[in-house]
């Protein structure tokens, strides 16, 4: 097993450095106001690119596999929130109320597209269906995440009352996404050709949102309210959540009779949470003094899901390779035994 599977990627390291910078040199005053304007533009650009990168042909290729999509969406928007609520007794013992608020927010987010598809492909799963499921999750999440967040969090802390209206989500996230889909007919080939370059635009936008979000929270005393033991407890809580989701998705896919390729898709698309969607949505929904604690669980879950699922994907790939080799050998033996 390669050591790189257990090490943070470059983007995760960039997130850590961004949080450190915001902790030491947080923006404030007129500089913070300027950053807020730039951040709003960056969020719009981020979702415009999401729309422009979404291939309609890829969506159509897997759209008919409705049982698989329903299973993935159920994992993402039903099972995850139920686990979030069910783990509240443990959370009350090991994390602060603000971190549990962020933990619940993590549970209602849509699935990620890029890492879900990459892991599904690595594990030799049903990639077209995975693209469709992950993309549908992103679009549905624009509406469903704010609604679920309002229901789950309103009774947890006063932060639930600070959630903005869904119209803000529509204006800042959905409309740019739709504009990107419309513009794809003209800019689609250019976007597909320059995905490596546009990846830096995506990541740069997220880093900018993280910096402004943590700056606002640091100015409100974020780190004074978060003891080290609570951060350790958060890692434990996230680990338990990820383990429960992975086991449930695998068990459900097998009980429902899905083939191995579809099981892979359900496991990886149903267990991921989107950092690219989650941080901008949090920026729109939450008050500035709570947003740092809200997105911290998501950032930790992002790295943990990549490390654990990369190892799991390699195991699936080896198992599928062995199965394919056995099928070839069996077919060859059957052909030789014929008179």
C-alpha positions in Angstrom: 0.0 0.0 0.0 1.4 3.3 -1.1 2.2 5.9 1.7 0.7 8.6 -0.6 -2.8 7.2 0.1 -2.6 8.3 3.7 -1.0 11.7 3.1 -3.0 14.9 2.5 -3.1 16.1 -1.1 -1.8 19.5 -2.2 -5.3 21.1 -2.0 -5.8 19.9 1.6 -2.4 21.3 2.5 -3.5 24.6 0.9 -6.6 24.6 3.0 -4.6 24.1 6.1 -2.3 27.0 5.2 -5.3 29.2 4.4 -6.8 28.6 7.8 -3.4 29.3 9.4 -3.1 32.6 7.5 -6.7 33.6 8.5 -5.8 32.8 12.1 -2.7 34.9 12.1 -3.7 37.6 9.7 -7.5 37.8 9.5 -9.0 40.5 7.2 -11.2 43.1 8.9 -12.9 46.4 8.3 -12.9 47.7 4.7 -10.5 45.0 3.6 -13.0 42.4 4.8 -15.8 44.1 2.9 -13.8 44.1 -0.2 -13.0 40.4 0.3 -16.8 39.7 0.7 -17.5 41.3 -2.7 -14.7 39.3 -4.4 -15.9 36.1 -2.6 -19.4 36.6 -3.9 -18.1 36.9 -7.5 -15.8 33.9 -6.9 -18.8 31.8 -5.7 -20.8 32.7 -8.8 -17.9 31.8 -11.0 -17.4 28.5 -9.2 -21.0 27.4 -9.9 -20.9 28.8 -13.4 -18.0 26.5 -14.1 -19.8 23.6 -12.4 -22.6 24.1 -14.9 -20.3 24.5 -17.9 -18.4 21.3 -17.1 -21.5 19.1 -16.7 -21.8 17.0 -19.9 -25.4 16.3 -20.9 -24.3 13.3 -22.8 -22.7 11.7 -19.7 -25.9 12.4 -17.7 -28.1 10.9 -20.4 -25.9 7.8 -20.5 -26.7 6.9 -16.9 -30.0 8.6 -16.4 -32.1 5.4 -16.9 -30.5 3.6 -13.9 -33.2 5.1 -11.6 -32.8 2.5 -8.8 -29.2 3.2 -8.4 -29.8 7.0 -8.4 -32.5 6.7 -5.8 -30.2 4.6 -3.6 -27.4 7.2 -3.8 -29.8 10.2 -3.1 -31.3 8.3 -0.2 -27.8 7.8 1.3 -26.9 11.4 0.7 -30.1 13.2 1.9 -31.8 10.7 4.3 -29.3 8.3 5.8 -26.6 10.8 6.4 -28.9 13.3 8.3 -30.4 10.4 10.3 -26.9 9.3 11.4 -26.1 13.0 12.2 -29.1 13.1 14.5 -28.4 9.6 15.9 -24.9 10.5 16.9 -26.0 13.5 18.9 -25.5 11.8 22.3 -21.9 11.0 21.4 -21.4 14.5 20.0 -22.7 16.1 23.2 -19.9 14.4 25.1 -16.9 15.1 22.8 -17.6 18.3 20.7 -18.9 21.8 21.3 -22.4 22.9 20.1 -20.9 24.9 17.3 -18.9 21.9 16.0 -22.0 19.8 16.2 -23.9 22.4 14.1 -21.2 22.1 11.5 -21.4 18.3 11.8 -25.2 18.4 11.0 -24.5 20.8 8.1 -22.0 18.3 6.7 -24.7 15.6 6.8 -27.1 17.5 4.6 -24.7 18.4 1.8 -24.8 16.9 -1.7 -22.3 14.4 -2.9 -19.1 15.6 -4.6 -18.8 15.0 -8.4 -15.0 14.9 -9.1 -13.8 12.6 -6.3 -16.9 10.4 -6.5 -16.3 9.7 -10.2 -12.5 9.3 -9.8 -13.0 6.8 -7.1 -15.7 4.9 -9.0 -13.5 4.7 -12.0 -10.5 3.6 -9.9 -12.6 0.8 -8.4 -14.0 -0.2 -11.9 -17.6 0.8 -11.1 -20.4 2.1 -13.2 -18.9 5.5 -14.2 -21.8 6.8 -16.4 -24.4 6.1 -13.7 -22.0 7.6 -11.1 -21.7 10.9 -13.1 -25.5 11.1 -13.3 -26.0 10.4 -9.6 -23.3 12.8 -8.4 -24.5 15.6 -10.8 -28.1 15.1 -9.8 -27.1 15.3 -6.1 -25.3 18.6 -6.7 -28.4 20.1 -8.5 -30.9 18.8 -5.9 -28.7 19.9 -3.1 -28.9 23.6 -4.1 -32.6 23.4 -3.0 -32.6 20.5 -0.5 -29.5 21.4 1.6 -30.9 24.8 2.8 -34.3 23.2 3.6 -32.7 20.3 5.5 -30.3 22.6 7.3 -33.1 24.8 8.5 -35.1 21.8 9.8 -32.2 20.1 11.6 -30.4 23.1 13.0 -33.2 25.4 14.1 -33.5 23.5 17.3 -29.8 23.1 18.0 -28.5 26.6 18.3 -29.5 30.2 17.6 -27.5 29.9 14.4 -30.4 28.1 12.9 -32.4 31.4 13.1 -29.6 33.1 11.1 -30.1 31.0 8.0 -30.9 33.1 5.0 -33.8 32.5 2.6 -33.5 29.9 -0.2 -33.8 32.8 -2.6 -30.2 33.7 -1.8 -29.1 30.3 -2.8 -31.0 30.6 -6.0 -29.5 33.9 -6.9 -25.9 33.2 -5.9 -25.6 29.5 -6.8 -28.4 28.1 -9.0 -28.6 30.9 -11.5 -24.8 30.8 -12.2 -25.1 27.0 -12.5 -27.9 27.3 -15.0 -26.0 30.0 -16.9 -23.1 27.7 -17.2 -25.3 24.9 -18.5 -26.7 27.2 -21.2 -23.2 28.5 -22.1 -21.9 25.0 -22.5 -23.1 24.8 -26.1 -20.6 27.6 -26.9 -17.8 27.1 -24.4 -18.1 23.4 -23.7 -15.2 22.3 -25.9 -12.9 24.9 -24.4 -13.9 24.0 -20.9 -13.3 20.2 -21.6 -9.9 21.0 -23.1 -8.8 23.2 -20.2 -10.0 21.3 -17.2 -6.6 21.2 -15.6 -6.4 25.1 -15.7 -10.0 25.5 -14.5 -9.3 23.2 -11.6 -7.1 26.0 -10.2 -10.0 28.4 -10.6 -12.3 26.1 -8.6 -9.7 25.6 -5.9 -8.8 29.2 -5.8 -12.4 30.2 -5.3 -12.8 27.7 -2.4 -9.6 28.9 -0.7 -10.8 32.5 -1.0 -14.1 31.6 0.7 -12.3 29.7 3.4 -10.0 32.7 4.1 -12.9 35.2 4.4 -15.0 32.8 6.4 -12.3 31.9 8.9 -11.2 35.6 9.1 -14.7 36.6 10.3 -14.8 33.7 12.8 -11.3 34.4 14.1 -12.2 38.0 14.7 -15.1 36.7 16.8 -12.8 34.5 18.9 -13.2 31.2 17.1 -10.1 29.4 18.5 -10.9 30.6 22.1 -14.2 28.8 21.9 -12.8 25.6 20.4 -10.7 23.6 22.9 -8.2 21.0 21.5 -10.0 18.1 23.1 -13.1 19.1 21.1 -11.2 19.0 17.8 -9.9 15.5 18.7 -13.5 14.5 19.5 -14.6 15.9 16.1 -12.1 13.6 14.3 -13.6 10.6 16.2 -17.1 11.7 15.4 -16.4 12.1 11.7 -14.6 8.7 11.6 -17.7 7.0 13.1 -20.0 8.7 10.6 -17.9 7.7 7.6 -17.6 4.1 8.8 -21.4 3.9 9.3 -22.1 5.3 5.9 -19.7 3.1 4.1 -21.0 0.0 5.8 -24.6 0.9 5.2 -24.2 1.7 1.6 -22.4 -1.5 0.9 -25.0 -3.6 2.9 -27.9 -1.9 1.2 -26.5 -2.3 -2.3 -26.0 -6.0 -1.8 -29.4 -6.6 -0.1 -31.1 -4.8 -3.1 -29.3 -7.1 -5.5 -27.1 -4.6 -7.3 -24.2 -6.1 -9.4 -20.6 -5.4 -8.3 -20.1 -2.4 -10.6 -23.3 -0.6 -9.3 -22.3 -1.4 -5.7 -19.1 0.5 -6.3 -21.0 3.5 -7.6 -23.4 3.5 -4.7 -20.6 3.1 -2.1 -18.5 6.0 -3.4 -21.2 8.4 -4.6 -23.3 7.8 -1.5 -20.5 8.3 1.0 -18.9 11.5 -0.3 -19.7 15.1 0.7 -18.9 18.1 -1.5 -16.4 20.6 -0.3 -16.8 22.6 -3.5 -20.5 23.0 -2.9 -20.5 23.0 0.9 -18.2 25.9 1.6 -20.0 28.4 -0.7 -23.4 27.3 0.6 -22.2 27.8 4.1 -21.0 31.3 3.2 -24.5 32.1 1.9 -26.5 30.5 4.7 -24.6 31.2 8.0 -23.7 34.2 10.0 -20.0 35.2 9.9 -19.3 34.4 13.6 -20.4 30.8 13.2 -19.1 29.9 9.8 -15.6 28.9 10.8 -16.9 26.2 13.1 -19.5 25.2 10.6 -17.1 24.4 7.8 -14.4 22.8 10.0 -16.1 19.4 10.1 -16.5 19.5 6.4 -12.8 20.2 5.8 -11.8 17.3 8.1 -14.4 14.9 6.5 -13.1 15.9 3.0 -9.6 14.6 3.8 -10.8 11.5 5.7 -13.1 10.5 2.9 -10.4 10.8 0.3 -7.9 8.7 2.3 -10.3 6.0 3.4 -12.1 5.7 0.0 -8.8 5.6 -2.0 -7.7 2.5 -0.1 -11.2 1.0 -0.4 -11.2 1.7 -4.2 -7.9 -0.1 -4.7 -9.3 -3.1 -2.9 -12.4 -3.1 -5.1 -10.2 -2.8 -8.2 -8.1 -5.8 -7.2 -11.2 -7.9 -6.4 -12.8 -6.9 -9.7 -9.6 -7.7 -11.6 -9.5 -11.2 -10.0 -13.2 -11.8 -10.8 -12.6 -10.8 -14.4 -9.6 -13.0 -14.7 -11.5 -16.0 -13.2 -14.4 -15.4 -15.7 -11.9 -15.4 -18.6 -10.3 -18.6 -17.4 -13.6 -20.3 -16.9 -14.7 -19.3 -20.4 -11.5 -20.5 -21.9 -11.7 -23.8 -20.1 -15.3 -24.2 -21.3 -14.3 -23.6 -24.9 -11.5 -26.1 -24.7 -13.8 -28.8 -23.2 -16.3 -28.6 -26.0 -16.1 -31.6 -28.5 
